Each structure stands twice: as C-alpha cells, then as structure tokens.
Amino acid sequence: MQTKEKLLPLVEAVELATGQRPHLSTCIRWCTRGTKGIRLESHCLGGQRRLASPEAVLRFVEAVTVARNSIEVLPSMTPRQATLAANRAASQLAKRLGTS
C-alpha cells in the first residue's frame, strides 16, 4: 500500500471508487479468495475490521478486467464434435498443402 492512500472501511472504499455498494461478504471474498486469481489489497484492524483504499479498489478492478478480457470463451463441444472438427481441419490442411 502507498503511504499516501487513505484507508476506509472496506465497503465504503469500494463505494467511493466504483459508485457501487456491494454486500460486505462480497468485498471480504474479494480480499480473501479473490476473483480470477486476483485479490483486493486490504488491511485488518483489530482482527475483525477490514480496511482498503479507493486506489487499491481501482487497481483490483483494473486487474480483474484485464484478466477477464484475456480469457477467450470457446463454445463447448462434445468429444465427438471435437474429433470431427479436428479431422476436418486436418483434411483441409492436407488439401491446401497438396499432400492428400
């Protein structure tokens, strides 16, 4: 954490940074388990209260956005469909290379 960042109660920091007020359990999950392998930077005060800075929330949001946009979602295929598609692609490649 940067020394100039002001720590706020977790939900307040998220609300200030994003304009959204998620449930406390959602914010705690972002800190403990994370999402897309990324955790929200936070600090514990007195063992019970979590604090975060709005800047840390923005870094978290940016990192999750980058991670999510980097993942391509492919349509699911059955094993038979995948085999047929692979055979079709191999056949087309062989035709283009003239080795059929």
N, C-alpha and C positions, 0 to 999 in steps of 0.2 A: 504494500500500500504506500502511496505517496504521502509524505508527512503533511502536505497542504490540503489533503482531502478531508472533508468534514464527515464524520461518522454519524449516521442516523439510525433509528430503529429500522429493521430490515424492510418491512412493508412500506414505510414512509420513503425510504431511499428508492425503492422500485417505482413507487407512485410519482415521485419527483422527477425521476429520469425518463419514465415512459408515458406518464399520464394514465396508466392503468393501475388498479389496486387489486392484485391477485390475493388469494387466501394465504394466510401465514404459512400453512402447511406446504403450499406450492413453493413459496420462497425458501423455506427450510430445505425442501427436497433439492432445489437448485444448488444450495450450499453443500449438502451432504452427499447426494448421489450424482448430481449434475444432470446434464442432458447432452446428448451427442458427444459424451466424453469430456465435457467442459463443466467446470464448477464455478459458481458465483463466489467471488472472494468476499469473505465476511470474517468478523471477529466476535468472540464470545465475551460477554461482560457478566461477571459473576456466575458463570456456569450455566445460565439459563437464557439470558437475553442476547440475541444476535444483532450485530450492527454491521452496516455496509455503507459505502459511499455511493452517491449517484454516479460518479465516474466509473466505479467498479461495475455497477449495473450496466452502464453503456458498453463497457468492454466485454462483458458477458454476452449481451445481446448481439454485438457485432461478431464475436467469435462463434456463437451458435448459428447465426445467419450464414456466415461463411461455410461452416461445417455442413449445414443443411443444404446449401446450394451446390456443394461439391459432390453430393451423392446423387447419382442418376438412378431414377426408379425405372426398372425394366419390367415389362409386362411378364407375369408369371406364365410359365409353360409347363405342361406335363412332361415327364421324361420322354415319352413317345414323340411329342411335338418337337422337343429339343433335338432328338436324334434325327427326325425327318428334316428339320431345318438345317442341321449340320451336314447331312448327306446332300441336300440340295445345294448348299453353298459350296461344298467340295466339288460337286459335279459342274457347277457354273464356273468355278475357278479352273478346273481341268479343261473345259471347253475354251476358255479365254487364253489359256497357255498352250492349247493345241496338243495336249497330252492325253486325250481321252481314248 
